[in-house]
Amino acid sequence: MSQPDTKTRILDAAEELFARSGFHATSLRMITGHAGVNLAAVNYHFGSKEELLEAVIERRLAPLNRQRLALLDSELALARRAGRRPDPRELMRALIEPTIRLRDQGAGPERFITLVGRILADPEGVGRDIFLCQMGPFISRLFEALHQALPQVSRTLLFWRLHFAIGSLSHVMRCHDRHIQLPAGVEARLDTARLAEVLLAYTLAGMEVPE
């Protein structure tokens, strides 16, 4: 089995350590030691610690956003051909389903989920700004598509409903299966497909409710 190249080793090490200890508590020396490379390799491939974090985020988020956009564009194309409004359920599916599937894709994506939770909670906002910048184009496209689908909902209220939906998705990604205590008769574990459908139904109800 071939070994990962230097750039991949650095990305893997940075992802693991940023997720474990946070961006500010992780030094480049810690990353290079974990990756088994020298500091010059980090400077050559990435430049700075902030640029390394940006590359770590982009490695997972760019393909995820491509999946989301493909689903979004597919529904918009179907709606145009059929002469109807886009289906809000399928629009929200573009956000939720690929994201939930990330949980089943191995240790690297699981660490990325932890990392995203950390950077969004970071009051200094280094990683948060990077993450939101990379998410921005998809979220803007999704918002405009939802406005086409739900013209009876004001843009302001629609924005907040989408904000709440993203918050619910983030909570599920970070906290699913991590309950301290469950009520009697409650089963916490749902397979990925079922979890996506449950969350989709929940968020869709909030998106469509009359003002």
C-alpha positions in Angstrom: 0.0 0.0 0.0 1.5 3.4 -1.1 2.1 6.0 1.5 0.3 9.4 1.3 2.3 12.2 -0.3 3.8 15.0 1.8 0.9 17.4 1.2 -1.7 14.8 2.2 0.2 13.9 5.3 0.3 17.5 6.4 -3.4 18.0 5.7 -4.3 14.8 7.6 -2.1 15.8 10.6 -3.5 19.3 10.7 -7.1 18.1 10.4 -6.6 15.7 13.3 -4.8 18.2 15.6 -7.0 21.2 14.8 -10.0 19.0 15.6 -8.5 17.7 18.8 -7.0 20.8 20.3 -8.3 23.7 18.2 -6.5 26.1 15.8 -4.9 28.4 18.3 -3.6 25.6 20.5 -2.0 23.7 17.7 1.4 24.9 16.5 3.0 24.2 13.1 5.7 22.3 14.9 3.1 20.0 16.4 1.7 19.4 12.9 5.0 18.8 11.3 6.0 16.3 14.0 2.7 14.5 13.6 3.1 14.4 9.9 6.8 13.4 9.9 7.8 16.4 7.7 9.9 19.5 8.2 8.6 23.1 8.6 9.8 24.0 5.1 7.3 21.5 3.6 4.4 23.3 5.3 5.7 26.7 4.0 6.2 25.2 0.5 2.7 23.7 0.2 0.6 26.1 2.2 2.5 29.2 3.3 1.0 30.0 6.7 -1.0 28.3 9.4 -4.1 30.2 8.3 -3.6 29.0 4.7 -3.2 25.5 6.0 -6.5 25.7 7.9 -8.1 27.0 4.7 -6.8 24.0 2.7 -8.0 21.6 5.4 -11.5 23.0 5.2 -11.5 23.2 1.5 -10.4 19.6 1.0 -13.6 18.3 2.6 -16.0 21.2 2.0 -15.4 21.7 -1.8 -16.5 18.2 -2.8 -19.4 18.3 -0.3 -20.6 21.6 -1.9 -20.3 20.1 -5.4 -22.6 17.3 -4.3 -25.1 19.8 -2.8 -25.0 22.0 -5.9 -25.6 19.0 -8.2 -28.8 18.1 -6.2 -29.9 21.7 -6.2 -29.3 22.2 -9.9 -31.1 18.9 -10.7 -34.2 20.0 -8.9 -34.2 23.5 -10.5 -33.8 21.9 -13.9 -36.7 19.5 -13.3 -38.9 22.4 -12.2 -38.1 24.5 -15.2 -38.8 21.6 -17.6 -42.1 20.8 -15.8 -43.1 24.5 -15.7 -43.5 24.4 -11.9 -42.0 25.9 -8.8 -39.0 24.0 -7.3 -40.0 21.5 -4.6 -38.8 22.9 -1.2 -38.3 19.4 0.0 -35.8 18.6 -2.7 -34.1 21.9 -2.2 -33.6 21.2 1.5 -32.5 17.7 0.6 -29.6 19.2 -1.3 -28.4 20.7 2.0 -29.2 17.9 4.4 -28.6 14.6 2.7 -25.0 15.0 1.5 -24.1 16.4 4.9 -25.6 13.6 6.9 -23.9 11.0 4.7 -20.5 12.6 5.6 -20.9 10.8 9.0 -20.4 7.4 7.4 -17.3 8.2 5.4 -14.6 7.4 7.8 -12.3 8.9 10.4 -11.2 11.8 8.4 -14.7 13.2 7.7 -15.6 12.5 11.4 -12.6 14.6 12.4 -13.7 17.3 10.0 -17.1 17.4 11.6 -15.5 17.9 15.0 -13.2 20.6 13.5 -16.2 22.5 12.0 -17.9 22.5 15.4 -14.8 23.9 17.0 -14.2 26.7 14.5 -17.9 27.8 14.5 -17.7 28.2 18.3 -14.4 30.0 18.2 -14.9 33.6 19.3 -11.8 34.7 17.5 -13.3 33.6 14.3 -10.2 32.6 12.2 -11.6 29.3 10.9 -15.2 30.5 11.1 -14.6 33.3 8.5 -12.9 30.7 6.2 -15.7 28.2 6.6 -18.5 30.8 6.0 -16.8 32.2 3.0 -16.6 28.7 1.4 -20.2 28.0 2.3 -21.5 31.3 1.1 -22.1 30.6 -2.6 -24.1 27.5 -2.0 -26.2 29.0 0.8 -26.9 32.0 -1.4 -28.1 29.7 -4.3 -30.2 27.7 -1.9 -31.8 30.8 -0.4 -32.8 32.1 -3.8 -34.1 28.7 -4.9 -36.2 28.5 -1.7 -37.6 32.0 -2.4 -38.7 30.7 -5.8 -40.3 27.7 -4.1 -42.0 29.6 -1.2 -42.9 33.1 -2.6 -45.5 33.5 0.1 -42.8 33.6 2.8 -41.0 37.0 3.1 -37.3 37.0 2.3 -36.5 38.1 5.9 -38.5 35.3 7.5 -37.2 32.8 4.9 -33.6 33.8 5.8 -34.2 33.1 9.5 -36.0 29.8 8.8 -33.0 28.7 6.7 -30.7 29.9 9.5 -32.6 27.7 12.0 -32.5 24.8 9.6 -28.7 25.0 9.3 -28.5 25.2 13.1 -30.5 22.0 13.5 -28.3 20.3 10.9 -25.1 21.5 12.7 -26.5 20.2 16.0 -27.2 16.8 14.6 -23.8 16.5 13.0 -22.0 17.4 16.3 -24.2 15.8 18.9 -26.0 12.8 17.3 -25.4 9.6 19.4 -23.8 11.7 22.2 -26.8 11.9 24.6 -26.2 11.8 28.3 -29.5 10.3 29.2 -32.4 9.2 27.1 -36.1 8.8 28.1 -37.4 5.3 28.4 -38.3 3.7 25.1 -36.2 6.2 23.0 -33.8 4.8 20.4 -31.0 7.3 19.8 -29.4 5.5 16.8 -30.9 6.0 13.4 -29.2 4.9 10.2 -28.0 7.6 7.9 -30.9 7.5 5.4 -33.6 7.5 8.2 -31.8 10.3 10.1 -31.7 12.4 6.9 -35.4 11.9 6.2 -36.4 12.7 9.8 -34.4 15.9 9.8 -35.7 16.8 6.4 -39.3 16.4 7.5 -38.6 18.5 10.6 -36.9 21.4 8.8 -39.4 21.4 5.9 -42.3 21.9 8.3 -40.6 25.0 9.6 -39.8 26.3 6.2 -43.4 26.0 4.9 -45.4 27.1 7.9 -47.7 30.1 7.1 -46.5 33.5 8.5 
